[in-house]
Amino acid sequence: MLYSSGTTGVPKGVRKPLGVTTPGDPQSTSVAIALGIGAMGITGSSVYLSPAPLYHSAPLVYTMAMHRLGATAVVMETFEAATCLEAIERYRVTHAQFVPTMFTRMLRLPEEQRLGYDVSSLRYVVHAAAPCPVPVKHRMLEWWGPIIYEYYAGTEDLGSSFITPGEWLAHPGSVGRPRDELHIVGDDGEELPAGRPGTVYFAGGREFEYHNDPDRTASVRDRHGWRTLGDVGYVDDDGYLYLTDRSADMIVSGGVNIYPREAEQVLAAHPAVLDAAVFGIPDAEFGESVKGVVELAGPVDEAELLAWCHEHLATYKCPRSIDIVASLPRDPNGKLFKRHLKDPYWEGHASRIV
């Protein structure tokens, strides 16, 4: 049972029905996944590189599937751009999966160093977990050629989309055509036409439940029985899906989910803080970085608040900077208008996902 966090920041086990098939049965989920990945041209001589940790669902599933198909799997303990390129050259890697931050870090290497590695063995590269900035993907395609594919999915297996390099060049920024029945739904619960952004729902998909959390399980399903990962997007006239925002407050930084409530609770616990908000702002390397805004009840400076966060939180969950304001925008019922805080940082961006 893999875990995926939600807007509350409490890890949730994604519990799926246990299969009744035998391990070699093609109807077995793990075998079906291996057969699907086999369409990528995997053979016993293929070499798969996993630069991401195996506690994430995609690296785990892909690596297990590669073994089922007889391929070799190379797993990096930690990602470092030059080390990754060296591994591709050393092991003659043919297939790999990345998150966009890894692309950015490789592209930021000095050109002489970056182009000094032989990556000609690569045949098929896929990325997911976080949206890839359009300029970054253009540069990767120029460097590695038309071998970079992309998919959109979640641990919950509600549905997915997929896009080839050629399709992406014709529809830059898209995450592809849905592979499952997809619906874009407005705030009134009604389906929206092409070009209109709304919450992305899938019909069908695998059954699952969040472990010991029936309310959360029910919350992802609408009155039609469709289910959502909480993303906002639209489809174009050709049926390609584009993600534009997240209805949840989750921050995706370097392909890692960060949940603002944890940092908000830590900041609010400081004796000099009256109110706190945490959200994601654009970051050229990580896609998003963590930003804090506080309303004070006593004297304190940014450095002390940052040190307080690092004392009580894992480093990647801590705000990189904290603004101090006179008051946070809340309505009479106490609801925080977080968008009012976020909007200035996202001016000039066509999408709230970078």
C-alpha positions, 0 to 999 in steps of 0.5 A: 500500500503506497501513501499519497498526501492530501491538503491536510498534510496527513499521509494517506494510504491508497488501499486497492483491492487485492487481486485474486489472480496468480502472479503470472496471470496477464490480468494481474495488475503488476503483470498488466503494468509490465506488459504496458511498459513493454510497449516501450520496447523493453527487452532483456538487454534494456537498461532502465535508470531510476534517478528518483527514490523508490518510495514514490509510486512511479519509480517503484512500479517501473523498476519492478516492471523492468525486472519482470521484463528481464531488463537491468535496473540502475537505481540512483541513491540520490539525484545529482545532475552530473552523476546521472549523465555519467550513469547513462554513459557508464551503463549505456542506459536505454530507458529512464524516467525523470521529473522536470526538476532533474531536467532543469538541473542537467540543463544548468550544468556548464555546457562543456560538462553537460555535452561531454557525456555520451547519452546516445544509448537513450531510446525512450525517456518519460517524465511525470510527477510535476508539470514541465515548463515549456522552455525546459522541455523544448531544450531537452528535446533539442538535446536528446531528440524526440524520445521524451514522452510524458504522462499525467496520473496519480497513485490512486489510478483514477485515470491518466493521459499520455503524450508523445514527443511529436504530439507535444511539439504540436500541442506544447504544454499539454499532458496529452490525450486522456487514456480514460474517460475524462470530464472537465467540471465547473463549480456548479457540477456541470461539465464544461466545453473545450477551452473552459477550465474546470476540475479534472475528473475521470470516470472509471479507473481502479477502485481504491479507498484512502486507508481508514479515511472514508470521508476523504475517499468520498470527497474525490467523487462527484454526483456522477461518480467521477473522481478527481486528483484535485487538478484544474485544467481544460481540453482543447478542440483536439482533445488534448488536456492542459493543466492550469491550476490546483484546486487543492493547496498542495505545492509541488516542488521538484516533483515532491508534494509539500502540504502547506498546513504543516508549515502553517501550523508550525509558524502559528505555534511561534509565540510572536505569530498571530496568523500564518499562510503558506503557499507555492510561488514560481521557482525556475528550478523546482517549479514551485518553492514554499513561501510563508506570509505571517501576521505578527502578535509580537516582535520577531524577524524573518531569520528567527521564523525561518530558524523556527521552521527548520527546527520543527520541520523537514528542510524541504517543507520549510518556507524559503522566505517569509513576508510579514504583513499587517493582516491576512485576508480572511472573510468574516467566517475566518476563511483565508483568501490565499489566492489574494496572497498568491496572485502577485507572485504569479503575474505574467504566468499563463498557468498556475503550474510551472 
